[in-house]
Amino acid sequence: MSWYIYPLFGIYLITCLVLIVVVLLQPGKGDAASALGGGIGSAAFGPRGAATTLAKVTMGAAATFMLLAFVFSIPGVLKSGSVAYEIADEKKEEKKAEEQQPPADTNAGSELKQQEAKQEAGQQQQQSGEQKETQKTEQTQQKADEAQQQKDLQKPETK
């Protein structure tokens, strides 16, 4: 925060305390019925007479309180810079966070490709193994068929 904020906060706190005390010290304007509409004949804020010192202090404290409250509500008084800078800072932080972390898609994609390649290699080996088994089975069947044919040729026909 800027250096001038601390004295303004001090003045603001003192003004708040003075305003509270002065308002509590104000004398009443009559009985409670007049506050609820019983004193219709009188003016809205009572008869206008010479302002006492207490009334002047109350008006000064109220004016100071409202002025400082307005000053503190202005963007950039309590914080130097624009309120839009925060938006840009958040975007920069998000970009930095994305740059620091390696993209998950690339790693996952390469791992997925490696797994697919392993599966394909395994399938090819399995297929080649199945083909070899099929060839062995076919060769065994051919040998069995040839042996059967030879037995059939060697048997004399009896009719």
Summary of the structure (lengths in Angstrom):
residues: 159
radius of gyration: 49.5
end to end distance: 123.1
largest distance: 155.6
contacts: 297
relative contact order: 0.06
helix: 71%
strand: 0%
